[in-house]
Amino acid sequence: LEEDLEDASMQAMVLSDTLESLDPSMRDPCASSSVVRELARNCRIFQTRLSKLAEEVSDERAIPLIFQTNDEVIRALAALDEFPRSKQIKTNQSKSSAGAPG
């Protein structure tokens, strides 16, 4: 269980970090990057696995950890679904902050 949670969390973190590093003009990161495609596939598999674990686990102390990890996976996949819109918003905010008088 602990290994699955660590693996899922790591996949979600790497997907999120990878999306942050991509060019915001990229329309579909899954079509353009085999790494993003593989990370997204792994996160979807973990999402299903985590849902099943939450239903099957007998240790009540593990349930919050499962939900927390599942939330991380969901956030990473949501960032992928919203790409490039969310990336363009962040880029535009950075540009306006950099140009703002201080």
N, C-alpha and C positions, 0 to 999 in steps of 0.2 A: 504494500500500500504506500509506504513512505517513498519508495523508489518511483512509483507511478506519479505521485504528486510532484516530486522533484522534476521528473522528466517533463511533465505537462507544463509546469511553471517555467522551466527553461525554454521550451519550445515557444511558449507565448511571449516570453521576454525577447528572444531572438527575433521572432516575427515583428514585434513592435519596434525594436531597434533597427531592423532592416528597413522597415517602412519609413522610419525617420530619416534614413540616409539616402533614400531614393529621390530622384529628380521629380519635382512636383508636376512637371509637364507630362510625365508618363501617364498614359490613360489607363492601362490595365496592367498592374504589376505582375499578376499571375501569368499573363500571356507573354510578358517580356522577361521574366526571371524564373528559371527553374528552381532556384533556391526559395523564392517566395511561394511558388506553387507547392513545393515539398513541405515547407513549414506550415502552410495553410492546411494541407491535407492532414498532416500530423496533429495539428490543433483540433481539427474536426473529429478525428479519431479519438483523441483524448477527451473531447467534450462528451462524446457518447459514452466512453468508458467511465468518466467521472460521474455521469448521471446514474449509471448502473451501480457504481460503487456506493453512491449515497443511499440508494435503495437497499443494498445488500449488506452494508457494513453493520456489525453488531456492536462495535465500540463507539459509544455516543461521543466520546472526546474527539474522534476522527472526523465526525460530520462537519464541524465548522471549518476544518482544514480542507476538506473536499470542496465545500462551497466556496471558500476563498480562492482555491486554485481554479475552480470552474469559472469564477468571476474574472480572473486574470486571462483565461483562455477566451472568454466571451469578449472582453475588451480588445484583445489583440485581433480577433476576427472582425469585430465591429470597425476597428481602425482600417482593416483591409477593405471592408465593404464601403467605407466612406472615402477611401483614397480615390482620386487625388483631391477631392473637395476639401477635406480637413487639412491636408498638407498645404494646399494653396492658401487657406485662411491663415495658417500659422506663418507661412512665408510672408504674406502681406502684412501681418501684424508685426513681424520682425522688421520689415522694411520701414513701416511707418514709425516704429519706435526708434529706429536708428536715425531717421531723418527728423525726428521731433526735437524742437529746441529744448535745451536742458537747463 
